[in-house]
């Protein structure tokens, strides 16, 4: 069972999300928050598997709430799925830095939200298909360090793990990586888990950022 916290300031939208999730046997709404501050407090109280986080909310916006949650060591297993109205919303870049694990456009199909929740909770998801490349490219085009940032643990990766990290940085799924490198999906999954551990990364989104910042994957 995937326990989900809904953080959305519009009650009617939250009600729609709840009705959608309640109809699924593997999803459970653990709680609802009407603003970012409530989202942080309820996440600490309920320790959900995933938070569906709106960006524009009163008191504390979704960006700040995401950052507070991802920086809390006690919430290391909680993932954040950010909902955004615009494909290149400036706040999305902040959420990416803050540690959000997935991004989805509002106004999409209900099935897209359900799929995103399951994928992000499983650690497989990266970004909404319609924004993946544009978001990463725009993120990397922003002013940053003149020289690549080499995170600790990068030198511990094997040649195969570096190869898989490059594939992850391009937004490929485990199945796609397995097909490209002639490996089994289970082997790829094992490699990705080891890479996450060695680089002290929360999920695949952070792996993408690390790969680009370290110059492993070309923009």
FIKOLZA-1660 file (N, C-alpha, C; in steps of 0.1 Angstrom, whole numbers, plus 5000, padded with zeros to 4 digits):
% residues 219
   i   px   py   pz ch aa at
   1 5008 4988 5000  A  X  N
   1 5000 5000 5000  A  X CA
   1 5009 5013 5000  A  X  C
   2 5006 5022 4991  A  X  N
   2 5013 5034 4990  A  X CA
   2 5005 5045 4997  A  X  C
   3 5011 5051 5008  A  X  N
   3 5004 5061 5016  A  X CA
   3 5008 5075 5010  A  X  C
   4 4998 5083 5007  A  X  N
   4 5000 5095 5000  A  X CA
   4 4994 5107 5008  A  X  C
   5 5002 5118 5009  A  X  N
   5 4997 5130 5015  A  X CA
   5 4994 5140 5004  A  X  C
   6 4983 5146 5004  A  X  N
   6 4979 5156 4994  A  X CA
   6 4981 5170 4999  A  X  C
   7 4989 5177 4992  A  X  N
   7 4992 5191 4996  A  X CA
   7 4987 5200 4985  A  X  C
   8 4976 5206 4987  A  X  N
   8 4969 5215 4977  A  X CA
   8 4960 5224 4984  A  X  C
   9 4961 5237 4980  A  X  N
   9 4953 5247 4987  A  X CA
   9 4939 5248 4983  A  X  C
  10 4935 5243 4971  A  X  N
  10 4921 5243 4967  A  X CA
  10 4914 5230 4971  A  X  C
  11 4904 5232 4980  A  X  N
  11 4897 5221 4986  A  X CA
  11 4890 5212 4975  A  X  C
  12 4885 5218 4965  A  X  N
  12 4878 5210 4954  A  X CA
  12 4888 5202 4946  A  X  C
  13 4900 5207 4945  A  X  N
  13 4910 5199 4938  A  X CA
  13 4915 5187 4946  A  X  C
  14 4917 5190 4959  A  X  N
  14 4921 5179 4969  A  X CA
  14 4910 5168 4969  A  X  C
  15 4897 5172 4969  A  X  N
  15 4886 5163 4969  A  X CA
  15 4887 5154 4956  A  X  C
  16 4890 5160 4945  A  X  N
  16 4891 5152 4933  A  X CA
  16 4903 5142 4933  A  X  C
  17 4914 5147 4939  A  X  N
  17 4926 5138 4940  A  X CA
  17 4922 5126 4950  A  X  C
  18 4916 5130 4961  A  X  N
  18 4912 5119 4970  A  X CA
  18 4903 5109 4964  A  X  C
  19 4893 5113 4957  A  X  N
  19 4883 5104 4951  A  X CA
  19 4891 5095 4941  A  X  C
  20 4900 5101 4934  A  X  N
  20 4908 5093 4924  A  X CA
  20 4916 5082 4931  A  X  C
  21 4923 5086 4941  A  X  N
  21 4932 5077 4948  A  X CA
  21 4924 5067 4956  A  X  C
  22 4913 5071 4962  A  X  N
  22 4905 5061 4970  A  X CA
  22 4900 5050 4962  A  X  C
  23 4899 5052 4949  A  X  N
  23 4893 5041 4940  A  X CA
  23 4904 5031 4936  A  X  C
  24 4916 5033 4940  A  X  N
  24 4927 5024 4937  A  X CA
  24 4931 5015 4949  A  X  C
  25 4931 5002 4947  A  X  N
  25 4934 4993 4958  A  X CA
  25 4947 4994 4965  A  X  C
  26 4957 4999 4957  A  X  N
  26 4971 5000 4962  A  X CA
  26 4975 5014 4967  A  X  C
  27 4965 5023 4967  A  X  N
  27 4968 5037 4971  A  X CA
  27 4959 5041 4983  A  X  C
  28 4965 5049 4992  A  X  N
  28 4958 5053 5004  A  X CA
  28 4961 5068 5007  A  X  C
  29 4951 5076 5009  A  X  N
  29 4953 5090 5012  A  X CA
  29 4956 5091 5028  A  X  C
  30 4968 5094 5031  A  X  N
  30 4972 5094 5045  A  X CA
  30 4967 5107 5052  A  X  C
  31 4966 5118 5044  A  X  N
  31 4962 5130 5050  A  X CA
  31 4961 5141 5039  A  X  C
  32 4956 5153 5043  A  X  N
  32 4955 5164 5034  A  X CA
  32 4960 5177 5040  A  X  C
  33 4967 5185 5032  A  X  N
  33 4972 5198 5037  A  X CA
  33 4968 5209 5028  A  X  C
  34 4964 5220 5034  A  X  N
  34 4959 5231 5026  A  X CA
  34 4969 5242 5023  A  X  C
  35 4981 5240 5030  A  X  N
  35 4992 5249 5027  A  X CA
  35 5005 5242 5030  A  X  C
  36 5016 5249 5026  A  X  N
  36 5029 5242 5028  A  X CA
  36 5033 5239 5042  A  X  C
  37 5029 5248 5051  A  X  N
  37 5033 5245 5065  A  X CA
  37 5026 5233 5070  A  X  C
  38 5013 5231 5067  A  X  N
  38 5006 5219 5071  A  X CA
  38 5012 5207 5064  A  X  C
  39 5017 5209 5052  A  X  N
  39 5023 5197 5045  A  X CA
  39 5035 5192 5052  A  X  C
  40 5043 5202 5057  A  X  N
  40 5055 5198 5064  A  X CA
  40 5052 5191 5078  A  X  C
  41 5042 5197 5085  A  X  N
  41 5038 5192 5098  A  X CA
  41 5032 5178 5097  A  X  C
  42 5023 5176 5087  A  X  N
  42 5016 5164 5085  A  X CA
  42 5026 5153 5080  A  X  C
  43 5035 5157 5072  A  X  N
  43 5045 5147 5067  A  X CA
  43 5053 5142 5079  A  X  C
  44 5057 5151 5088  A  X  N
  44 5064 5146 5100  A  X CA
  44 5056 5137 5109  A  X  C
  45 5043 5140 5110  A  X  N
  45 5034 5133 5119  A  X CA
  45 5031 5119 5112  A  X  C
  46 5028 5119 5099  A  X  N
  46 5022 5107 5093  A  X CA
  46 5033 5099 5086  A  X  C
  47 5044 5105 5082  A  X  N
  47 5055 5098 5075  A  X CA
  47 5050 5090 5063  A  X  C
  48 5043 5097 5054  A  X  N
  48 5038 5090 5042  A  X CA
  48 5049 5086 5032  A  X  C
  49 5045 5077 5023  A  X  N
  49 5055 5073 5013  A  X CA
  49 5058 5084 5003  A  X  C
  50 5047 5092 5000  A  X  N
  50 5048 5102 4990  A  X CA
  50 5039 5114 4993  A  X  C
  51 5044 5126 4989  A  X  N
  51 5036 5138 4990  A  X CA
  51 5034 5143 4977  A  X  C
  52 5021 5145 4973  A  X  N
  52 5017 5152 4961  A  X CA
  52 5017 5167 4964  A  X  C
  53 5027 5174 4959  A  X  N
  53 5029 5188 4964  A  X CA
  53 5026 5198 4953  A  X  C
  54 5016 5207 4956  A  X  N
  54 5014 5218 4947  A  X CA
  54 5025 5229 4950  A  X  C
  55 5028 5237 4940  A  X  N
  55 5038 5247 4942  A  X CA
  55 5033 5260 4949  A  X  C
  56 5023 5265 4943  A  X  N
  56 5018 5278 4948  A  X CA
  56 5007 5276 4959  A  X  C
  57 5011 5277 4971  A  X  N
  57 5003 5276 4983  A  X CA
  57 5005 5287 4993  A  X  C
  58 4995 5290 5001  A  X  N
  58 4997 5301 5011  A  X CA
  58 5006 5296 5023  A  X  C
  59 5010 5306 5031  A  X  N
  59 5019 5305 5043  A  X CA
  59 5033 5300 5040  A  X  C
  60 5033 5288 5033  A  X  N
  60 5046 5283 5029  A  X CA
  60 5044 5276 5016  A  X  C
  61 5052 5281 5005  A  X  N
  61 5049 5275 4992  A  X CA
  61 5055 5261 4991  A  X  C
  62 5051 5254 4980  A  X  N
  62 5056 5240 4979  A  X CA
  62 5070 5238 4978  A  X  C
  63 5077 5248 4973  A  X  N
  63 5092 5248 4971  A  X CA
  63 5098 5247 4985  A  X  C
  64 5095 5256 4994  A  X  N
  64 5100 5257 5007  A  X CA
  64 5096 5244 5015  A  X  C
  65 5084 5240 5013  A  X  N
  65 5079 5228 5020  A  X CA
  65 5087 5216 5016  A  X  C
  66 5089 5215 5003  A  X  N
  66 5097 5204 4997  A  X CA
  66 5111 5203 5003  A  X  C
  67 5117 5215 5004  A  X  N
  67 5131 5216 5009  A  X CA
  67 5131 5212 5024  A  X  C
  68 5122 5216 5032  A  X  N
  68 5121 5212 5046  A  X CA
  68 5119 5197 5048  A  X  C
  69 5111 5191 5040  A  X  N
  69 5109 5177 5041  A  X CA
  69 5121 5169 5036  A  X  C
  70 5127 5173 5025  A  X  N
  70 5139 5165 5020  A  X CA
  70 5151 5167 5029  A  X  C
  71 5152 5178 5036  A  X  N
  71 5163 5180 5045  A  X CA
  71 5162 5173 5059  A  X  C
  72 5150 5168 5062  A  X  N
  72 5147 5162 5074  A  X CA
  72 5152 5147 5074  A  X  C
  73 5162 5143 5081  A  X  N
  73 5167 5130 5081  A  X CA
  73 5157 5119 5084  A  X  C
  74 5147 5123 5093  A  X  N
  74 5137 5113 5097  A  X CA
  74 5127 5110 5085  A  X  C
  75 5128 5118 5075  A  X  N
  75 5118 5116 5063  A  X CA
  75 5126 5112 5051  A  X  C
  76 5137 5105 5053  A  X  N
  76 5145 5101 5041  A  X CA
  76 5138 5092 5032  A  X  C
  77 5127 5085 5036  A  X  N
  77 5120 5076 5027  A  X CA
  77 5108 5082 5020  A  X  C
  78 5105 5094 5024  A  X  N
  78 5094 5101 5018  A  X CA
  78 5098 5108 5005  A  X  C
  79 5090 5105 4994  A  X  N
  79 5093 5111 4981  A  X CA
  79 5083 5123 4978  A  X  C
  80 5087 5132 4970  A  X  N
  80 5079 5144 4967  A  X CA
  80 5075 5144 4952  A  X  C
  81 5063 5144 4949  A  X  N
  81 5058 5146 4935  A  X CA
  81 5052 5160 4933  A  X  C
  82 5059 5168 4926  A  X  N
  82 5055 5182 4925  A  X CA
  82 5045 5184 4913  A  X  C
  83 5035 5191 4915  A  X  N
  83 5025 5194 4905  A  X CA
  83 5027 5209 4901  A  X  C
  84 5029 5211 4888  A  X  N
  84 5031 5225 4883  A  X CA
  84 5021 5228 4872  A  X  C
  85 5018 5240 4871  A  X  N
  85 5008 5245 4860  A  X CA
  85 5016 5247 4847  A  X  C
  86 5028 5252 4848  A  X  N
  86 5036 5255 4836  A  X CA
  86 5047 5246 4834  A  X  C
  87 5050 5243 4821  A  X  N
  87 5061 5233 4818  A  X CA
  87 5074 5238 4823  A  X  C
  88 5077 5251 4823  A  X  N
  88 5090 5256 4827  A  X CA
  88 5088 5266 4838  A  X  C
  89 5079 5263 4848  A  X  N
  89 5077 5271 4859  A  X CA
  89 5091 5273 4866  A  X  C
  90 5094 5286 4869  A  X  N
  90 5107 5289 4876  A  X CA
  90 5108 5281 4889  A  X  C
  91 5097 5279 4896  A  X  N
  91 5097 5272 4909  A  X CA
  91 5102 5257 4907  A  X  C
  92 5099 5252 4895  A  X  N
  92 5103 5238 4893  A  X CA
  92 5118 5236 4895  A  X  C
  93 5126 5246 4890  A  X  N
  93 5140 5244 4892  A  X CA
  93 5144 5244 4906  A  X  C
  94 5137 5253 4914  A  X  N
  94 5140 5253 4929  A  X CA
  94 5136 5239 4935  A  X  C
  95 5125 5234 4931  A  X  N
  95 5121 5221 4936  A  X CA
  95 5130 5210 4932  A  X  C
  96 5136 5211 4920  A  X  N
  96 5146 5201 4916  A  X CA
  96 5158 5202 4925  A  X  C
  97 5163 5214 4928  A  X  N
  97 5174 5215 4938  A  X CA
  97 5170 5211 4952  A  X  C
  98 5157 5213 4955  A  X  N
  98 5153 5210 4969  A  X CA
  98 5151 5195 4971  A  X  C
  99 5152 5187 4961  A  X  N
  99 5151 5173 4962  A  X CA
  99 5138 5166 4958  A  X  C
 100 5130 5173 4951  A  X  N
 100 5117 5167 4946  A  X CA
 100 5121 5154 4937  A  X  C
 101 5112 5144 4938  A  X  N
 101 5115 5132 4931  A  X CA
 101 5108 5130 4918  A  X  C
 102 5098 5139 4915  A  X  N
 102 5091 5138 4903  A  X CA
 102 5083 5151 4900  A  X  C
 103 5080 5153 4887  A  X  N
 103 5073 5165 4883  A  X CA
 103 5062 5161 4874  A  X  C
 104 5050 5167 4876  A  X  N
 104 5038 5164 4867  A  X CA
 104 5031 5177 4864  A  X  C
 105 5026 5178 4852  A  X  N
 105 5019 5190 4848  A  X CA
 105 5004 5188 4853  A  X  C
 106 4999 5199 4858  A  X  N
 106 4984 5199 4861  A  X CA
 106 4977 5199 4848  A  X  C
 107 4965 5194 4849  A  X  N
 107 4956 5194 4837  A  X CA
 107 4958 5182 4828  A  X  C
 108 4967 5173 4833  A  X  N
 108 4969 5160 4826  A  X CA
 108 4958 5150 4828  A  X  C
 109 4959 5138 4823  A  X  N
 109 4949 5128 4825  A  X CA
 109 4951 5122 4839  A  X  C
 110 4939 5118 4845  A  X  N
 110 4940 5112 4859  A  X CA
 110 4949 5100 4859  A  X  C
 111 4950 5092 4848  A  X  N
 111 4958 5080 4848  A  X CA
 111 4973 5084 4849  A  X  C
 112 4977 5096 4844  A  X  N
 112 4990 5101 4845  A  X CA
 112 4994 5103 4859  A  X  C
 113 4985 5109 4867  A  X  N
 113 4988 5111 4881  A  X CA
 113 4990 5098 4889  A  X  C
 114 4981 5088 4886  A  X  N
 114 4982 5075 4893  A  X CA
 114 4995 5068 4889  A  X  C
 115 4999 5069 4876  A  X  N
 115 5011 5063 4872  A  X CA
 115 5023 5070 4878  A  X  C
 116 5023 5083 4879  A  X  N
 116 5034 5090 4885  A  X CA
 116 5036 5087 4899  A  X  C
 117 5025 5086 4907  A  X  N
 117 5026 5083 4921  A  X CA
 117 5032 5069 4923  A  X  C
 118 5028 5059 4915  A  X  N
 118 5034 5046 4917  A  X CA
 118 5048 5046 4913  A  X  C
 119 5052 5053 4902  A  X  N
 119 5066 5052 4897  A  X CA
 119 5075 5060 4907  A  X  C
 120 5071 5071 4912  A  X  N
 120 5079 5079 4921  A  X CA
 120 5081 5072 4934  A  X  C
 121 5070 5065 4939  A  X  N
 121 5071 5058 4951  A  X CA
 121 5080 5046 4950  A  X  C
 122 5081 5041 4938  A  X  N
 122 5090 5029 4935  A  X CA
 122 5105 5034 4932  A  X  C
 123 5107 5047 4931  A  X  N
 123 5120 5052 4928  A  X CA
 123 5124 5051 4914  A  X  C
 124 5114 5048 4905  A  X  N
 124 5117 5047 4891  A  X CA
 124 5115 5059 4883  A  X  C
 125 5106 5068 4887  A  X  N
 125 5102 5079 4879  A  X CA
 125 5112 5090 4879  A  X  C
 126 5112 5098 4869  A  X  N
 126 5121 5110 4868  A  X CA
 126 5112 5122 4867  A  X  C
 127 5107 5125 4855  A  X  N
 127 5099 5137 4853  A  X CA
 127 5088 5133 4843  A  X  C
 128 5078 5142 4842  A  X  N
 128 5067 5140 4833  A  X CA
 128 5073 5140 4819  A  X  C
 129 5069 5130 4811  A  X  N
 129 5075 5128 4797  A  X CA
 129 5075 5141 4789  A  X  C
 130 5065 5149 4790  A  X  N
 130 5064 5161 4782  A  X CA
 130 5074 5172 4786  A  X  C
 131 5080 5171 4798  A  X  N
 131 5089 5181 4802  A  X CA
 131 5103 5177 4805  A  X  C
 132 5106 5164 4804  A  X  N
 132 5119 5158 4808  A  X CA
 132 5130 5165 4802  A  X  C
 133 5132 5164 4789  A  X  N
 133 5143 5170 4782  A  X CA
 133 5144 5185 4784  A  X  C
 134 5133 5192 4782  A  X  N
 134 5133 5206 4783  A  X CA
 134 5136 5211 4797  A  X  C
 135 5131 5204 4807  A  X  N
 135 5134 5208 4820  A  X CA
 135 5149 5207 4824  A  X  C
 136 5155 5195 4820  A  X  N
 136 5169 5193 4823  A  X CA
 136 5178 5202 4815  A  X  C
 137 5174 5205 4803  A  X  N
 137 5182 5214 4795  A  X CA
 137 5182 5228 4800  A  X  C
 138 5170 5232 4804  A  X  N
 138 5169 5246 4809  A  X CA
 138 5176 5247 4823  A  X  C
 139 5175 5236 4831  A  X  N
 139 5181 5236 4844  A  X CA
 139 5196 5237 4842  A  X  C
 140 5202 5230 4833  A  X  N
 140 5216 5230 4831  A  X CA
 140 5221 5242 4824  A  X  C
 141 5212 5250 4817  A  X  N
 141 5216 5262 4810  A  X CA
 141 5217 5274 4820  A  X  C
 142 5212 5272 4832  A  X  N
 142 5213 5283 4842  A  X CA
 142 5228 5285 4846  A  X  C
 143 5231 5297 4850  A  X  N
 143 5245 5300 4855  A  X CA
 143 5249 5290 4866  A  X  C
 144 5261 5285 4865  A  X  N
 144 5265 5276 4876  A  X CA
 144 5281 5277 4877  A  X  C
 145 5287 5267 4884  A  X  N
 145 5301 5267 4885  A  X CA
 145 5308 5266 4872  A  X  C
 146 5320 5273 4870  A  X  N
 146 5327 5273 4858  A  X CA
 146 5333 5259 4855  A  X  C
 147 5336 5252 4866  A  X  N
 147 5342 5239 4864  A  X CA
 147 5332 5228 4870  A  X  C
 148 5332 5216 4864  A  X  N
 148 5323 5206 4869  A  X CA
 148 5325 5203 4884  A  X  C
 149 5313 5200 4890  A  X  N
 149 5314 5197 4905  A  X CA
 149 5315 5182 4906  A  X  C
 150 5325 5177 4912  A  X  N
 150 5327 5163 4914  A  X CA
 150 5322 5159 4928  A  X  C
 151 5311 5152 4929  A  X  N
 151 5306 5148 4942  A  X CA
 151 5314 5137 4948  A  X  C
 152 5314 5136 4961  A  X  N
 152 5321 5125 4968  A  X CA
 152 5315 5112 4964  A  X  C
 153 5323 5102 4962  A  X  N
 153 5318 5089 4959  A  X CA
 153 5318 5086 4944  A  X  C
 154 5320 5096 4936  A  X  N
 154 5320 5094 4922  A  X CA
 154 5332 5085 4917  A  X  C
 155 5343 5087 4924  A  X  N
 155 5355 5079 4920  A  X CA
 155 5353 5064 4925  A  X  C
 156 5343 5061 4932  A  X  N
 156 5340 5048 4937  A  X CA
 156 5332 5040 4927  A  X  C
 157 5326 5047 4917  A  X  N
 157 5318 5040 4907  A  X CA
 157 5327 5032 4897  A  X  C
 158 5322 5020 4894  A  X  N
 158 5329 5011 4884  A  X CA
 158 5326 5017 4870  A  X  C
 159 5333 5012 4860  A  X  N
 159 5331 5017 4846  A  X CA
 159 5316 5014 4842  A  X  C
 160 5311 5002 4846  A  X  N
 160 5297 4998 4843  A  X CA
 160 5287 5008 4850  A  X  C
 161 5290 5011 4862  A  X  N
 161 5281 5020 4869  A  X CA
 161 5281 5034 4863  A  X  C
 162 5293 5039 4859  A  X  N
 162 5294 5052 4852  A  X CA
 162 5285 5051 4839  A  X  C
 163 5286 5040 4832  A  X  N
 163 5279 5039 4820  A  X CA
 163 5264 5039 4822  A  X  C
 164 5259 5033 4833  A  X  N
 164 5245 5033 4837  A  X CA
 164 5241 5047 4842  A  X  C
 165 5250 5053 4849  A  X  N
 165 5247 5067 4853  A  X CA
 165 5244 5076 4841  A  X  C
 166 5252 5075 4831  A  X  N
 166 5250 5083 4819  A  X CA
 166 5236 5080 4813  A  X  C
 167 5232 5067 4813  A  X  N
 167 5219 5063 4807  A  X CA
 167 5208 5069 4816  A  X  C
 168 5210 5069 4829  A  X  N
 168 5200 5075 4838  A  X CA
 168 5198 5090 4835  A  X  C
 169 5210 5096 4833  A  X  N
 169 5210 5111 4831  A  X CA
 169 5202 5115 4818  A  X  C
 170 5201 5105 4809  A  X  N
 170 5194 5108 4797  A  X CA
 170 5179 5105 4798  A  X  C
 171 5175 5101 4810  A  X  N
 171 5161 5099 4813  A  X CA
 171 5156 5085 4810  A  X  C
 172 5165 5076 4808  A  X  N
 172 5161 5062 4804  A  X CA
 172 5156 5054 4816  A  X  C
 173 5146 5046 4814  A  X  N
 173 5141 5037 4824  A  X CA
 173 5151 5025 4826  A  X  C
 174 5149 5017 4836  A  X  N
 174 5157 5005 4838  A  X CA
 174 5156 4995 4826  A  X  C
 175 5143 4994 4821  A  X  N
 175 5141 4985 4809  A  X CA
 175 5149 4990 4797  A  X  C
 176 5148 5003 4795  A  X  N
 176 5155 5009 4783  A  X CA
 176 5171 5007 4785  A  X  C
 177 5175 5009 4797  A  X  N
 177 5190 5008 4799  A  X CA
 177 5194 4993 4797  A  X  C
 178 5186 4984 4802  A  X  N
 178 5188 4970 4801  A  X CA
 178 5189 4966 4786  A  X  C
 179 5180 4971 4778  A  X  N
 179 5180 4968 4764  A  X CA
 179 5193 4974 4757  A  X  C
 180 5196 4986 4761  A  X  N
 180 5208 4993 4754  A  X CA
 180 5221 4986 4758  A  X  C
 181 5222 4981 4770  A  X  N
 181 5235 4976 4775  A  X CA
 181 5235 4960 4775  A  X  C
 182 5224 4954 4770  A  X  N
 182 5223 4940 4770  A  X CA
 182 5224 4934 4784  A  X  C
 183 5217 4939 4793  A  X  N
 183 5217 4934 4807  A  X CA
 183 5202 4931 4810  A  X  C
 184 5200 4924 4822  A  X  N
 184 5187 4922 4826  A  X CA
 184 5182 4934 4834  A  X  C
 185 5169 4937 4834  A  X  N
 185 5164 4948 4842  A  X CA
 185 5167 4947 4857  A  X  C
 186 5168 4935 4862  A  X  N
 186 5171 4933 4876  A  X CA
 186 5186 4937 4879  A  X  C
 187 5195 4934 4869  A  X  N
 187 5209 4938 4871  A  X CA
 187 5210 4953 4870  A  X  C
 188 5203 4959 4861  A  X  N
 188 5203 4974 4861  A  X CA
 188 5198 4980 4874  A  X  C
 189 5187 4974 4879  A  X  N
 189 5181 4979 4892  A  X CA
 189 5192 4978 4903  A  X  C
 190 5199 4967 4903  A  X  N
 190 5209 4965 4913  A  X CA
 190 5220 4976 4912  A  X  C
 191 5225 4978 4900  A  X  N
 191 5235 4988 4897  A  X CA
 191 5230 5002 4901  A  X  C
 192 5218 5005 4898  A  X  N
 192 5212 5019 4901  A  X CA
 192 5212 5020 4917  A  X  C
 193 5208 5010 4924  A  X  N
 193 5208 5010 4938  A  X CA
 193 5221 5013 4944  A  X  C
 194 5231 5006 4938  A  X  N
 194 5245 5008 4943  A  X CA
 194 5250 5022 4940  A  X  C
 195 5246 5028 4929  A  X  N
 195 5250 5041 4925  A  X CA
 195 5244 5051 4935  A  X  C
 196 5231 5049 4938  A  X  N
 196 5224 5058 4947  A  X CA
 196 5232 5058 4961  A  X  C
 197 5236 5046 4965  A  X  N
 197 5242 5045 4978  A  X CA
 197 5256 5052 4978  A  X  C
 198 5264 5049 4967  A  X  N
 198 5277 5055 4966  A  X CA
 198 5277 5070 4965  A  X  C
 199 5267 5076 4958  A  X  N
 199 5266 5090 4956  A  X CA
 199 5258 5097 4967  A  X  C
 200 5252 5089 4976  A  X  N
 200 5244 5094 4987  A  X CA
 200 5232 5102 4981  A  X  C
 201 5226 5097 4970  A  X  N
 201 5215 5104 4964  A  X CA
 201 5202 5098 4968  A  X  C
 202 5191 5106 4968  A  X  N
 202 5178 5101 4972  A  X CA
 202 5172 5093 4962  A  X  C
 203 5173 5097 4949  A  X  N
 203 5166 5091 4938  A  X CA
 203 5172 5094 4925  A  X  C
 204 5166 5090 4914  A  X  N
 204 5171 5092 4901  A  X CA
 204 5172 5106 4897  A  X  C
 205 5163 5115 4902  A  X  N
 205 5164 5129 4898  A  X CA
 205 5177 5135 4903  A  X  C
 206 5181 5131 4915  A  X  N
 206 5194 5136 4920  A  X CA
 206 5206 5130 4912  A  X  C
 207 5204 5118 4907  A  X  N
 207 5215 5112 4899  A  X CA
 207 5216 5120 4886  A  X  C
 208 5205 5125 4880  A  X  N
 208 5206 5133 4868  A  X CA
 208 5213 5146 4871  A  X  C
 209 5210 5152 4881  A  X  N
 209 5216 5165 4885  A  X CA
 209 5231 5163 4887  A  X  C
 210 5235 5152 4894  A  X  N
 210 5249 5149 4897  A  X CA
 210 5256 5147 4884  A  X  C
 211 5250 5139 4875  A  X  N
 211 5257 5135 4863  A  X CA
 211 5260 5147 4855  A  X  C
 212 5251 5156 4854  A  X  N
 212 5253 5168 4845  A  X CA
 212 5263 5178 4852  A  X  C
 213 5261 5180 4865  A  X  N
 213 5270 5189 4872  A  X CA
 213 5285 5184 4872  A  X  C
 214 5286 5171 4872  A  X  N
 214 5300 5165 4872  A  X CA
 214 5306 5163 4858  A  X  C
 215 5297 5167 4848  A  X  N
 215 5302 5166 4834  A  X CA
 215 5302 5152 4828  A  X  C
 216 5295 5143 4835  A  X  N
 216 5295 5129 4830  A  X CA
 216 5286 5128 4818  A  X  C
 217 5275 5135 4819  A  X  N
 217 5265 5135 4808  A  X CA
 217 5265 5148 4801  A  X  C
 218 5267 5149 4788  A  X  N
 218 5267 5162 4780  A  X CA
 218 5254 5168 4780  A  X  C
 219 5253 5181 4781  A  X  N
 219 5240 5188 4781  A  X CA
 219 5233 5186 4767  A  X  C
% end
